[in-house]
Amino acid sequence: MNKCLFLDRDGIINEDINYPHRPEDIRFTEDIFSLCAAAQQKGYMLVVVTNQAGIARGYFGEEQVRALHRWMAGPPPRAAAGLRGFRSGTGAGLH
């Protein structure tokens, strides 16, 4: 059986400060790397889920979010977190 741990991005993986959408905006939470390592040791695949209302509000675009997720996934030390996939909602319908 495959096991998967879904982690919310803003507030769990990184601090949720002012619509983070660039690498310089990211401040990883204190214990996220050790949490990810422990989950991987238990056989969990790690997937990031995130609702990005800043897209719907026009603060940044989907490509900026995808570029940030590529940055978050590697190289080391970020790659050590083992984040395998990112799924984003755009916050469509928010005004």
C-alpha positions in Angstrom: 0.0 0.0 0.0 1.3 3.5 -0.9 1.1 6.1 1.9 1.0 9.8 1.3 1.2 12.8 3.6 -0.4 16.0 2.3 1.1 19.2 3.7 -0.4 22.6 3.4 2.3 25.0 2.1 1.7 28.4 3.8 1.7 28.1 7.6 2.9 24.4 7.7 5.9 24.2 5.4 6.7 27.9 5.3 5.6 30.9 7.4 2.4 32.5 5.9 3.6 36.1 5.4 2.0 38.4 2.8 1.3 36.1 -0.1 4.7 34.4 -0.5 5.4 33.7 -4.2 9.2 34.2 -4.6 12.1 32.3 -3.1 13.1 35.4 -1.1 9.6 35.3 0.5 10.0 31.8 1.9 11.0 31.2 5.5 10.7 27.5 6.2 9.0 26.6 9.5 11.3 25.5 12.3 10.7 21.7 12.3 9.5 21.1 8.7 12.7 19.3 7.5 12.8 16.9 10.5 9.0 16.2 10.1 9.5 15.4 6.4 12.5 13.1 7.2 10.5 11.2 9.8 7.5 10.8 7.4 9.8 9.5 4.7 11.4 7.0 7.0 8.0 5.6 7.6 7.4 5.3 3.9 5.2 8.3 3.2 5.4 10.2 -0.1 5.1 13.9 0.6 2.8 16.2 -1.4 2.3 19.9 -1.0 -1.2 21.3 -1.3 -1.9 25.0 -1.4 -4.6 27.5 -2.2 -3.1 30.6 -3.8 -5.7 33.3 -3.5 -3.0 35.8 -4.7 -3.5 34.4 -8.2 -7.2 35.2 -8.2 -6.5 38.7 -6.7 -3.9 39.4 -9.5 -0.9 39.7 -7.1 1.1 37.1 -9.1 0.5 34.5 -11.8 0.4 30.7 -11.9 3.8 30.4 -13.5 5.3 32.3 -10.5 3.8 29.7 -8.2 5.1 26.9 -10.3 8.6 28.4 -10.4 8.5 28.8 -6.6 7.5 25.1 -6.2 10.4 24.0 -8.4 12.7 26.1 -6.2 11.2 24.6 -3.0 11.8 21.0 -4.3 15.5 21.4 -4.7 18.5 21.5 -4.7 19.8 20.5 -1.2 19.1 21.4 1.5 15.6 21.9 0.3 15.6 18.6 -1.6 16.2 16.8 1.7 12.6 17.5 2.5 11.6 15.1 -0.2 8.6 17.1 -1.5 7.4 15.0 -4.4 4.5 16.9 -5.8 2.7 20.2 -5.6 -1.0 20.9 -6.1 -2.3 24.4 -6.2 -5.7 25.9 -6.1 -6.0 29.4 -7.6 -8.5 30.9 -5.2 -10.9 31.5 -8.2 -14.1 33.1 -7.1 -12.4 35.2 -4.4 -12.9 39.0 -4.7 
